[in-house]
Amino acid sequence: MYLKEFVFKQSGGITAREECILEKIGIIDLGSNSARLVIVNLFADGYFMVVDELKESVRLGQDMERDGFLKPARVAETIKTLKMFRKLCDASGVTRTIAVATEAVRRAKNQRSFLDEIQANCGIKIRVLSAEEEAILVYRGVINTMDIPKGIILEIGGGSTKIVYYNRRNMLNFVTLPFGAVTLTGLFSGDGLKPEEQAAKIEEFFTDQLSKVEWLKEVDPDTQMIGVGGSFRNLFKIAKMVTKYPLDTVHNYHMATEDFVPVYDMLKVLDLDKKKKIKGLSAERADILPAALAVIKAFINYMNVDGFTLSGAGLREGIMFNQALPMTAEKPIADVLTYSLSTLIKYYDCDEKHVEHVVNLSIQLFKQLRVLHKFPRQYLRVLKVAAMLHDCGMRIKYYNHQRHSWYMILNSTLYGVSHRDIVLAAFVACCHKKEDINMYDWARFRDIVTDDDLEIVKKLGVMLRIAESLDRANSGTIKSVNCDILGDSVIMKTEVDGDAALEIKNAMAASAEFRKSFHKNLEIL
């Protein structure tokens, strides 16, 4: 049975756009530090979109190291939180809830009574994941959202730390160490140690634990480190504030070791009150973040890596892929970027045939004009992102929709693409109606792009503008193009099926910009 979600255009009334939601599910992740609920719409054809989220710090694993029991106060807080989750699910029309628990509940001596109490008070049945199941879900969340063929994942939870090694998109090894940011903070908070002494003890302890994992010694030296979990997300927020980083996107943010160490050195010497005043640092995580950063520092040193990439996807996304695209349980998504772009095209209700046609024409132009632009193949990725999402801004307003597309590309969930390529693609898409680059906006991203990139954007933007114009009526009239470069001119011959006067006239409107970018006159036949 399909749930129909109707949306309204600014002109008012129900439109022809009806998003067919197969199911709306709630995913609850009960960790040692926090409890999270994400509400997800599952669409046809294996796509999904997060539509709501709620997070609470419950510290379920706190003080467990003394006797192995979940403490009454922590249990009561968890029940209170899960009742709120239940209310939001009911109000949102969630038809099915998937609730999982990890390390704290996994090793709790009173696990059975805790689960029964949750069932009785909240009506939620929680499944306790094994260490292997948890590691596999984290891996699936990463491998289906990142274009990193060989990586080692470090996921720091409240009560455990997971390390997953994969190569050629196959999971090779994993280990779950039974301590995380909460438990390590508790273990090393006594004995009158100064904050920096606690951090040093945690580094030493964690390094010793790593030395006992034999397969870590066999990891290829060119393997990329990937950070997963709330501590890495909080690290990004701090780095963003310190460096004034212009994007809000955690996923695929790369942090060099030389940039991480100063942040760690700053935090590890502060007392709790001073840490809470740091911009970007969550007050709920202020007491446990130094322990997590000490783990990262020890891992960086042990593995001798020069930096790491952050993943905004992990266990919960692994569950989402299991539900929306069950085939990922056997084989990861082959083309992460295309899957991500296709999700957004459906979610933004873009004209899929028009999008496909513009992408094909853009690729033809890129290849046939290579002798002029001389761009390496990697820029096809930028052009593809821009071409697929060039019209998404129409969801806001038609007029100046290229500017809205620019904003939406910068702020959408895009997987399998670097931050630099996202920024370039946003500006390229902004040129698909005219060269519309706001230099103030461009300057905001000077730490991501260079002055030379501006000319690249202009050239790709002209190609996209011509490709979009050649399907002006969204009819596919112009099937293909063939470019001949003769002297000071580019002769663009079109293969047509019908009257293409509208398309050719619109494309020729870009001739001045074409001449400015490529130093050639443009003729379209």
Secondary structure, 3 states (H helix, E strand, C coil): CCEEEEEECCCCCEEEEEEEEEEEEEEEEECCCEEEEEEEEEEHHHCEEEEEEEEEECCCCCCHHHCCCCCHHHHHHHHHHHHHHHHHHHHHCCCEEEEEECHHHHCCCCHHHHHHHHHHHHCCCEEECCHHHHHHHHHHHHHCCCCCCEEEEEEECCCCEEEEEEECCEEEEEEEECCCHHHHHHHCCCCCCCHHHHHHHHHHHHHHHHHCCHHHHHCCCCCEEEEECHHHHHHHHHHHHHHCCCCCCCCCCEEEHHHHHHHHHHHHCCCHHHHCCCCCCCCCCCCCHHHHHHHHHHHHHHHCCCEEEEECCCHHHHHHHHHHCHHHHCCCCCCHHHHHHHHHHHHCCCCHHHHHHHHHHHHHHHHHCHHHHCCCCHHHHHHHHHHHHCCHHHHCCCCCHHHHHHHHHHHCCCCCCCHHHHHHHHHHHCCCCCCCCCHHHHHHCCCCCCHHHHHHHHHHHHHHHHHHHCCCCCCCCEEEEEEEEECCEEEEEEEECCCCHHHHHHHHCCHHHHHHHHCCEEEEC
